Amino acid sequence: MIQRVQSIWLFFASLCLVVMLFLPLVTKEANSVESSIYTSGLFQKSAGQSGSGIKAEAFLPLLITNIALIVICLVNIFNFRRRNVQKRLAIVSIVLTIGFGFWCSVYAKRLPGGVDGASFEFGAYLPALAILFCILAIFGINKDERLIRSAERLR
């Protein structure tokens, strides 16, 4: 039962949100200091420094929200027997991911010098991809409901 297509889409949505923990959202270089916004905080790296840099500011509420969204998507995979609950949780995760994306943009404005001249990295587009996967999961849930209704009619 767990191999249904909506389980795969919900797993991909949670995977996108997990990858978001490790990829920068926005980077900007000013005065030979590269600043990067992650969901965990603002990291700054000097020109000669290697690695990810020094954490200048922590974004704990953003990090907790990201982890909560991951957990919601993963828990929703195991609601395959209760399709109505699974569909509602998928809709809730879509709404929360939209809010999370806007909240990430608010935190992106905390870059030194603002977002003017900053480059948006791949991590900034992952919430939109997670939303797409949740929508595809809802389509899979609807397809399951139609299949079960037609099977019940044959009984």
Buried (B, 14 or more C-beta within 10 A) or exposed (E): EEEBBBBBBBBBBBBBBBBBBEBBBBBBBBEEBBBBBBBBBBBBBEEEEEEEBEEBEEBEEBBEBBBBBBEBBBBBBEBBEEBEEBBBBBEBBBEBBEEBBEBBBEBBEBBEEEBEEBEBBEBBBBBEBBBBBBBBBBEBBEEBEEEEEEEEEEE
